[in-house]
């Protein structure tokens, strides 16, 4: 899907590295999210989304610092503390399952 969108939307120009791997910058990821939103949630056609993305102000707003912060808030990264709590909970759960297995045998 992304490679097709790269052909359809000239604004998407990921850098390519060894092995022809594509690397997307934050602004490009936000633009991809905006394209997805236009196509799948707002009902735009490819041509309609292209027309919308020719508006420089629209693209600038979609890839602004505010948009980046909003996107990061929607998908927060786990802190080390949350990760250690999750690991501890998993360990406790495993030991409880082990105890249940002993009872069942």
N, C-alpha and C positions, 0 to 999 in steps of 0.2 A: 504494500500500500504506500509506504513512504517513497519508494523509488518512483512510483507512478505520480505521486504528488510532486516530486521534484521535477518531473517532466512538465506537469501542468502549471505549476506555480513557480515562476522564475525567481521569486524572492527566496526560495529554499535553495541554498547553495552550501551544503555541508562540506567541510574540508575532508579531503580523502588522503589516507595514509597508506602505508605499505599493505599490500594485499587488497587494495581498493576498498578498505574499510572506511565507513563514513563516521565522522565525528561532528556532532551537533553542538553548537554553542547554546547558551541559555536563551538568547533571543530567538533562535531558530526553533527551539523546543516550544516556546510560548506561541510562536507563529503556527506551528503544527497543531497545538491545542486549539488555537483560534479557528484554523481551517476545519478541524474536526467538529468544533462547536457549530460553525456555520453550516456545514454539510449535514450533520446528523441530528442536531437539536433545533436549529432554526429553519431547516428545510430548504436551504439554498441549493441550487444546482452547481456543478463545477464552474460553469460560465458565470453564474451569479456571484460565487465566492471569489472568482478571479477579478470580477469587476469591483467587488468590495475591497479587495486587497490592493487595487491600484490607487486607492486613496491613501496618500502618505501619512496623513494625520491618524487614520484608523490603524495603520501598521505601527506607527510610532506609539500610540496609546496601548496597543496590544502587547508591545515588547518593552514598555517603560519599566523603570525601577519599581514603580508601584505594582505593576502586574507581576513582576518577579517576586516581590515580597508576598503578594496575595497567593501565588502558586506555591511558594514555600510553606506558607501557613496552612494550606490545604493538605499538604503531604509532609508533615513534620518528620524530621529524622529522629530516631531513637537516641537518647543520650546513653552514656555508658552506665549510668545508674539504673535506667530503665532496663537495659540489657542484662545487667547482673541480677535484677529482681526477676526478670523473666527466666533466666537460667536457673535461679534458685527454685522458682515455682515448678519448673519442669523437673528438676531433680526430686523435689518433694512428691510430685505426681508419680514419677517412676517408682519411688520407694513404696508408695501406697499401692500401686498396681502389683508390685512384687509381693507385698503382704497379702493381697487378695488372691494372688496365684497360689501362694503357700496354703491358704485356707481351702481353696478348691481342690488341691491335690489330696 
